[in-house]
Amino acid sequence: MSLQTAVDGSIVSAASTTFNSVRHDGSNHYGFDPRNLEIKTKSVEQTLVPLVTQITTLVNLKENFLISGKHRSDKALRSALKIGSAVEAAIERFVAVGETIADENVDIQPEMYDACHEARLAGASIANLSGCLIDDSNVTIDKSVLVRAARQLLSSVTRVLLLADRVLVRHILRAEDKISFSLVKLENTSNFTEFVKIFTEFGGDMVDLAHRSGDRQNDLKSEKRRGQMAVARTMLERLTMLLLTSNKTLLRHPENESARQCRDGVFHQLRLALQLIALCVTDGIMQFDGAHFVQPSNEEVLDIGMQLTANAAMKQLMDLLEMVRMTCNVGTGTRERLVSALDSLCEMTQDFTDSAYTPHHHREQILDFLEECRFEMTNLIQPESHDELSRSDGIEVTVERLNHRLRDLRKQLQIVAMEQISEILRTSDDQSILSSIKTCSVSGDIDGVEKYLVKFQEHAEHIQEVCRLLHHISLSDWLHVLTGHAERNLRAFTPLTVLAGRSLCMHPSSRIARENLEVFCDTWSQCVNDLSRLAKETDAAVSGRLAAEKQAYMSLPRPGVSYGPNFLNSSQSSMSPSPPSDFSFDSNRGIHSTQTSDNSNGRFVSSNEILLGKYCISLIYRMKAFFFSLH
């Protein structure tokens, strides 16, 4: 083995373990192992690239000399010395910054000092080795020395970068803790003036978190984590307005149980969004309590990226089949995994076959494909024959047939999902239902409100079911995360919208309760708009087409669009319209409020309360504008 091969192999080994693995020891603490470091962000990875390039150049120079045996030119010698000196100087400046960070962050101080010390020693070692290249003593440098120096330098620098990255993560968690503390104070206040004061602090903390989490989202390497961060940040932005109106409604009508449940539901969703951000930023970096902000439900996990879908189950089965095809061997353990994978796929397809909205001929087609898959699987896992050659040929043919059946099944599932979502978005029944709820609520028609609330719940369940089918056929990590959270958001906002409608029904003349329902209706429409956009992206993915352009942040206005005085009554009009397609609908169909009296149950709304309310809304506008600037 040549010196170049050995060194390159060592550098690649160090880089691969750095980029692709993580250690978690028995003490439930994420430690740093020089042989086992993981990089989660693009910035850390890109910082290491120049260093790897310089070391590779130095190694190539030494290897070329050993192979050719020719006399080293003055130019080559000067280059080697320059590289070694440059690396040592750069490491010295780098270490100085690391030590400054350690001085400012006591929690990482011992580890950072240790990493900086190792980096300084490794930089000096590289400089000494480069100096040996211009030494005329003809002393041959042992290849293991060069390998150890390169590995030590890479691992120590990586440790410094990851420790500095941990500081950034802690800053995000502290920003979230400040928001969580403000939420507790908002939850316990019963005075509107005090509420506005706390909400002002809350708004400033939200802007800080928006800045930090936006930078982190763009820096994450994982597509799944970027998608989850995008979902969480979008929910925080939308829930801020709901937090304002639901709290105002409860403060105005403290005896209304529906208003209290609605407000509590908004707080719960806010804490779930905070927990999701914490999950994304701490993944593989530091241990974090999974119930720090809110106790997650036992029915569903917070990390929706772990959720099994029909497409994921099919991919797992196809990966197993590829392994069988390559080895031409189906052992006992492989048989069990194949059968388990097929059973999981059959279980996932039940959402398609059990749906009342799936046409009969589509249901029969799916069941036929599954039966054919079971038949081919039976042929594949049968006991091995004594003729080894014929057995190998039979396995390859059976695997190919089973793969063909699975591809047919995937196509059929995609057809069913896209047809259903196209139909439900084309009808847009939720617009008329929500309008009817508003009309009946304002008139105090309790029976009418309950009638349309039942219709709304049935329609919402239909949308959630269709969204689940879309989740099953998502082909990328990004779509997998976004479609899964789209269903979860619709499921969360359905009961909250119902509670907002009942609150207005109990106080039909309340301007605040009516505004609260308006905002919930707008938020529901935004969630359906998200579903429409995801349907178009999924259609492009399954059709093999690339999306023409990345969709804008749907709930925010385009640059240069100012907030008018009637923004709350027509928030949908400022949203970015969706490009026309078979799966789009009118994104400007938001429900607009009508001018009514400010009299609420005979009580006069003071001008001070109105001014304070407008101040809260203006604060939200500034927050929304800041969120948009990060996209």
PyMOL commands that set and color helices and strands:
alter all, ss='L'
color gray80, all
select helices_A, chain A and resi 3-20+42-68+74-104+106-132+143-188+192-219+223-252+257-282+304-306+310-327+332-348+350-353+360-380+388-427+429-443+446-472+477-506+511-542+568-574+607-629
alter helices_A, ss='H'
color red, helices_A
deselect
rebuild
show_as cartoon
